Amino acid sequence: MQQQKGKHPSESRVEMVEVVLPNDTNPLGTILGGKVMHLIDMAGVIAAHRHSRSVAVTVAMDQVQFLSPVKVGELIILQAQVTAAFHTSMEVEVKVFSENLLSGVRRPTSSAFLTFVAIDEKGQLRQVPPLIPQTREEKRKLEEARRRRQIRLRKKGKSRVNLTGRKERT
Ligand SMILES: CC(C)(COP(=O)(O)OP(=O)(O)OC[C@H]1O[C@@H](n2cnc3c(N)ncnc32)[C@H](O)[C@@H]1OP(=O)(O)O)[C@@H](O)C(=O)NCCC(=O)NCCS
């Protein structure tokens, strides 16, 4: 595969804002976890599209925790950015906040790391541009992403064994 020109993390940055509507909440008026996960996936895939300029599919979403509720009528804000690009896969970090419209108070709600794979129109894997971290923080995130990738790939092997009863070929 031909090496592509590198891109900076800022080129894939995404901010998505939505008002939380009653249809997306439980009887207590707080947003459903599944809705937040959907929005995390959407913000993440847009960042992956921007980095790769190709179709991208989700292959992994790491553990997601919900730290504080987002209430009906509040804003839910999602910030996503590519933290690492490997060969055909990219890791994206998504941070979620709530914002009260009247007071302006903003609270962190969740964060998640997702992995997307770039594919072409035939569904074949596609190489993605390398990521060029600029700041010290972006370089640290890239190092951490490399370690997380190893853990994910080990877990993927174990999941395959659980689902199929067959061991991964190495
Ligand atoms: C994307 C897909 C075609 C990749 O197939 P695959 O057999 O896993 O392919 P490979 O093992 O060659 O892996 C391809 C890349 O994905 C990465 N990858 C695959 N599974 C991964 C996982 N669980 N976590 C992190 N990275 C993963 C590999 O490391 C590799 O990355 P690299 O090219 O940057 O080194 C296949 O997993 C698929 O179709 N998954 C379903 C995608 C989908 O439909 N998502 C929506 C929700 S179901």
The ligand as an ORCA input file, in Angstrom:
! r2SCAN-3c Opt
* xyz 0 1
  C     -13.757     -4.262     10.069
  C     -13.542     -5.714      9.694
  C     -13.799     -5.893      8.210
  C     -12.086     -6.054     10.003
  O     -11.931     -7.417      9.815
  P     -10.802     -8.198     10.642
  O     -10.808     -9.598     10.238
  O     -10.939     -7.868     12.093
  O      -9.521     -7.510     10.027
  P      -8.070     -7.517     10.566
  O      -7.847     -8.526     11.650
  O      -7.205     -7.544      9.333
  O      -7.954     -6.086     11.250
  C      -8.038     -4.900     10.492
  C      -7.618     -3.750     11.367
  O      -8.560     -3.603     12.418
  C      -7.912     -3.695     13.676
  N      -8.811     -4.365     14.592
  C      -9.613     -5.404     14.306
  N     -10.332     -5.727     15.406
  C      -9.972     -4.870     16.365
  C     -10.351     -4.682     17.716
  N     -11.273     -5.465     18.303
  N      -9.786     -3.690     18.407
  C      -8.866     -2.880     17.837
  N      -8.454     -2.994     16.555
  C      -9.010     -3.983     15.839
  C      -6.643     -4.498     13.408
  O      -5.656     -4.216     14.377
  C      -6.268     -3.967     12.051
  O      -5.715     -2.683     12.214
  P      -4.426     -2.188     11.396
  O      -4.672     -2.488      9.946
  O      -4.389     -0.711     11.652
  O      -3.239     -2.919     11.945
  C     -14.460     -6.702     10.498
  O     -14.000     -6.760     11.836
  C     -15.893     -6.251     10.480
  O     -16.552     -6.227      9.465
  N     -16.425     -5.898     11.667
  C     -17.754     -5.384     11.791
  C     -17.764     -3.874     11.567
  C     -19.157     -3.318     11.743
  O     -20.052     -3.672     11.022
  N     -19.305     -2.446     12.733
  C     -20.571     -1.892     13.050
  C     -21.150     -2.528     14.295
  S     -21.480     -4.251     14.083
*
